[in-house]
């Protein structure tokens, strides 16, 4: 993900901000903010036709089978799957074993 990557999700009960870790210094955050560091992003670059089903599931199932927690964010054309950095080697092996190609290029 490039330096401009961010995501904002707001509901009537909460506000979630996802930003690159480098952009998240303690001086810039309110004292009440909950922060979880150490995530890395994997990108499923589209666009994927809306009629195509199971794209994200085909990526997530091998990670679930390998007991790797994820946080998924989607835009109109692209899906992003965030995993903990320490799980990257295991995640890449699981994805390659499931037949995914072009695995291994770090995106965050």
C-alpha positions in Angstrom: 0.0 0.0 0.0 1.3 3.4 -0.8 1.9 6.2 1.7 -1.5 7.7 1.0 -3.4 4.5 2.1 -6.1 5.1 4.7 -9.6 3.9 5.4 -12.4 5.5 7.4 -15.4 3.6 8.6 -18.1 5.3 10.6 -21.3 3.9 12.1 -23.7 5.5 14.6 -21.7 3.8 17.3 -18.1 3.9 16.3 -15.4 5.4 14.1 -12.5 3.4 12.8 -9.4 4.8 11.1 -6.8 2.7 9.4 -3.6 4.5 8.5 0.0 3.5 7.9 1.8 3.0 11.1 4.4 5.7 10.2 1.5 8.2 10.1 0.3 7.2 13.6 2.5 9.0 16.1 1.4 9.4 19.7 1.5 13.1 19.4 -1.2 13.0 16.6 -3.6 10.7 18.4 -6.2 11.6 21.1 -5.4 10.0 24.5 -8.6 7.9 24.3 -7.7 6.3 20.9 -7.3 2.5 20.8 -4.3 1.6 18.6 -3.2 -1.8 17.3 0.2 -1.8 15.5 2.1 -4.4 13.6 -0.2 -5.0 10.6 0.9 -5.5 7.0 -1.4 -5.3 4.0 -1.8 -7.8 1.1 -3.5 -6.4 -2.0 -5.9 -8.2 -4.2 -5.8 -5.9 -7.2 -8.9 -5.7 -9.3 -11.1 -4.7 -10.7 -13.1 -7.9 -10.3 -16.5 -8.1 -12.0 -19.4 -8.0 -9.5 -20.7 -11.2 -11.1 -17.5 -13.0 -10.0 -18.1 -14.6 -6.7 -15.7 -16.0 -4.1 -12.7 -13.9 -4.9 -12.1 -12.7 -1.4 -13.2 -16.0 0.1 -10.6 -17.9 -2.0 -7.9 -15.7 -0.4 -9.3 -15.7 3.1 -10.0 -19.5 3.4 -6.3 -20.5 3.3 -5.5 -17.9 5.9 -8.4 -19.1 8.1 -7.2 -22.7 7.7 -3.7 -21.6 8.8 -5.3 -19.9 11.8 -4.2 -16.4 10.7 -6.4 -13.6 11.8 -7.3 -10.9 9.2 -8.8 -7.5 8.8 -10.3 -6.9 5.4 -10.9 -3.6 3.7 -12.4 -3.2 0.2 -12.7 -0.4 -2.3 -14.6 -0.5 -5.5 -11.8 -2.2 -7.4 -9.5 -3.6 -4.8 -9.5 -5.8 -1.7 -6.9 -5.4 1.0 -6.3 -8.1 3.6 -4.3 -6.9 6.7 -2.5 -9.5 8.8 -0.1 -9.3 11.6 3.5 -8.8 10.3 4.8 -11.8 12.3 2.3 -14.0 10.4 3.5 -13.0 6.9 5.8 -16.0 6.2 3.1 -18.5 7.2 0.4 -16.5 5.3 2.5 -16.5 2.1 3.1 -20.2 2.3 -0.7 -20.9 2.8 -1.6 -18.6 -0.1 0.9 -20.2 -2.5 -0.2 -23.7 -1.5 -3.8 -22.6 -2.3 -2.7 -21.7 -5.8 -2.5 -17.9 -5.5 0.1 -16.2 -7.8 2.3 -13.2 -7.4 2.5 -13.7 -3.6 5.3 -12.2 -1.7 5.4 -8.6 -2.7 5.0 -6.6 0.4 2.4 -3.8 0.1 2.6 -2.0 3.5 
